[in-house]
Structure formats: structure tokens, C-alpha cells
Amino acid sequence: MKPDLSVNVAGIAMRNPIMTASGTFGYGAEFAPYMDLRSIGAMVTKGLSLQPRAGNPTPRIVETPAGMLNAIGLQNVGIDAFIAGKTPFLRTVDTPCIANFFGGTVEEYAEMARRLDAVPEVAALEMNISCPNVKEGGILFGSDPACAAGVVAACRAATSKPLIVKLSPNVTDIVAMAQAVEAAGTDAISLINTLIGMKIDIDRQKPVLGNVIGGLSGPAVRPVAVRMCYQVAQNVHVPIIGMGGIMTAEDAIEFFLAGASAVAVGTVNFTNPCIAETISHGILEYMDKHGIKKLKDMIGLALPEGKIHLKRAVKR
């Protein structure tokens, strides 16, 4: 009998644990010509805001050793255009859609949560809190536990859908951040978002990116992501969605052993849009080799004994 890859993360039922990372998969329709969308457990949209955003000046992407830097600037169509123009396609797809969203104030975040709560095609919401709070002097929502807790609590009150908080790795204490958003009501945690980096053109003697700095993703960040997943899994009760440089089944398995209940692939989508199916097959082979019948039985096996205490499905 083939091992069971199905998972339930915070009430989101998925046929397998492979998700797509926000910002790397458009709104879903863009990848339909290249892959069977039923081969993934869930797809996550580009980050959405109340108003459309044009993003940062170009150049906005540059390759780096074992990864890439991006400074897209959260370009997106805005919530109205998403509802009117993107959801009709989502109705035709038998795969959960998770809407990633952000704002510049607590009020904007809460309004986005309210708007998305009314969209039946959206199965869950993922908050990107790596954004500056314009009312608090530009402090990043995702860099201060109290600030993060406040915006999460506002969104929790605004939606009945599963709520996922995506954490930034650019903090002193990732565990403190995770515990703060858990206490504020998140149903799951995504980690990690990109690390901050930059590249300089030595001939021009200027930064390559139009925005100067950007987010580093790809295999270069994976050891950091695995470490943070391992730490957070021992200190929270909600499920974790691990991400950061996953290119192969072996990469994904590391995250499961470190306590993640699902994983999201991102940068690799640009080079291999069908990677999710390849990773799923690799996980099945690993489970069969090690006599693991259900994916949930693999979660946290690398953690110190007795440290895994996840709520497998959180429903509100």
C-alpha cells in the first residue's frame, strides 16, 4: 500500500504537503499551461493589497551563488482586480488557494482580512508581516513581537478562515516572534520569508538592484530556514509550513523532520514549474524505504524526544 501524503494544516485539507511560496506562482493560472495544479497540495497567491502596486524600479531580480535576490516591491493587481479577474479561474481548480496579503497599517491588514474572508474561492489567508508600519515610524510588523501580535489579533478578529502568519528571518529571536503570533491567534506559521541582501556591480561600482537591497532566496538560505523551523517547532503548538531553498525531495524531508507539517517551494518554480510532482515522488520513496505509512508520522522525528506537540488541525 502506497504511503499516505495527505495532510491537514490548520483545517486546510491537502492531498500532499507541497505548497507554492507566495510571489513565485502568480495567481495560479500562470502555471496551468505547464503543470497539473492538482499535483500540489495548495497554491499561494502573490501578495495582495487594498490598492494595486506597480512595485520597485528595475532591475528587480539578480542571480547570486546558490540563490537569487529580488526586489519586486510587492507588485500586485489589488484586491478588487483579484476578486473580479482571478477568482473565476480558481473556481475551476480542485486545489486549495491561499491568499497572501499585506498592508501598511493595522487597519489595512484587518480590512484585507475582511475582504478576503468573503471570497469563497480562498481557502485560507497568509499574512506577510515583513512590511513597515507607516503609523509607527516604519518599524516592521515582523520585527517586533508586540507589533506582530497586534496586527495578527486584528486580522484574527476579521476572518473566520484559517489564518497563517509568514515570519521574517531578519529578527533576533524567531521563537519569540512565533510565540507572539501564536498567542495572538494564528492557526499556522510559515517560515521563512527572505533574508535581506544586496549585490554590487563592481564595474559600474553601484548596487545592481534598483531598490539597492532585496530578498535572498534559494538553496543558500535553506540551512537558516531548517534551523528556525527546528527551533520554532519545539516552542509552539500550531502547525508550521517550512520554506526556504527547497529544490529536491531530500530538502523537503529535512523540514518535515525538523517539525514542519507542510512545505512551500518558491525559487525553484522559476526553473522547474513541475517540481512539486517530482518532490512528492521522492518523499513517497523515502517513506517506503523507512517504513513510514503516513506523512504525519514523520513530522518532528529529528526533534529532541517529547518536544513535538503540534495541533494537527486547528479549526475555528
Salt bridges, closest charged atoms under 4 A:
ASP36 OD1 - ARG38 NE 3.14
ASP80 OD1 - ARG115 NH2 2.46
ASP94 OD2 - ARG15 NH2 3.20
GLU107 OE1 - LYS135 NZ 3.40
GLU111 OE1 - ARG114 NH2 3.26
GLU121 OE2 - ARG91 NE 2.55
GLU182 OE2 - HIS237 ND1 3.61
ASP187 OD2 - ARG156 NH1 2.68
ASP187 OD1 - ARG316 NE 2.67
ASP251 OD2 - ARG222 NH1 3.35
GLU277 OE2 - HIS281 NE2 3.98
